[in-house]
Amino acid sequence: GAVVSQHPSRVICKSGTSVKIECRSLDFQATTMFWYRQFPKKSLMLMATSNEGSKATYEQGVEKDKFLINHASLTLSTLTVTSAHPEDSSFYICSAPTGGNTIYFGEGSWLTVV
Amino acid sequence: AQSVTQPDIHITVSEGASLELRCNYSYGATPYLFWYVQSPGQGLQLLLKYFSGDTLVQGIKGFEAEFKRSQSSFNLRKPSVHWSDAAEYFCAVGDQAGTALIFGKGTTLSVSS
């Protein structure tokens, strides 16, 4: 069946550096993908909508310059956390609708900034 | 405003007992409703979804949910809980299949022996 894959599943980076997380739709094309953030023991909060071939749409309160989203192809969206700080440590998860009545979520990526 | 409320933060159920997790939504349009389960440190797994039709929806792992429009509810049920069901459960709502979802805060299910 359709699968959405995220990479890396876990990443540790130093404060001040940037880290990229990839979200791939493996056997379907996704013109739209969604990025969520989940704080420990909290719900998932939508960060932004990634649109293939155009700019991402960010939710209120999400820093566009810190969380760069690029949807360069119909199967790949990337989230780059720039100048990461410890407070950016979180679980990031993407999702992609198949165009039918199904939305698939990636496995998520744990980011730890030290 | 659109929202999803899961009134129970934490529920403990004895193994073999029945389970009901509550979910209420506030949504202007016809809602698309979902239940997801998340094990510690893992991603989300879809248990079931409701778009239209029969208001009683069957899902995986023996779960079912009933959509009640009059009560704006979409409660999740399981007749007999297994220890492996211990996890975090999220109810979510969207306005069509391809949009972002609004999640409830989740209910942590513990299963006692």
Boltz contact constraints between the chains, C-beta under 6 A:
constraints:
  - contact:
      token1: [A, 34]
      token2: [B, 100]
      max_distance: 6.0
  - contact:
      token1: [A, 43]
      token2: [B, 103]
      max_distance: 6.0
  - contact:
      token1: [A, 43]
      token2: [B, 105]
      max_distance: 6.0
  - contact:
      token1: [A, 43]
      token2: [B, 106]
      max_distance: 6.0
  - contact:
      token1: [A, 44]
      token2: [B, 103]
      max_distance: 6.0
  - contact:
      token1: [A, 46]
      token2: [B, 100]
      max_distance: 6.0
  - contact:
      token1: [A, 97]
      token2: [B, 98]
      max_distance: 6.0
  - contact:
      token1: [A, 101]
      token2: [B, 51]
      max_distance: 6.0
  - contact:
      token1: [A, 101]
      token2: [B, 97]
      max_distance: 6.0
  - contact:
      token1: [A, 105]
      token2: [B, 43]
      max_distance: 6.0
  - contact:
      token1: [A, 105]
      token2: [B, 44]
      max_distance: 6.0
  - contact:
      token1: [A, 107]
      token2: [B, 43]
      max_distance: 6.0
  - contact:
      token1: [A, 108]
      token2: [B, 43]
      max_distance: 6.0
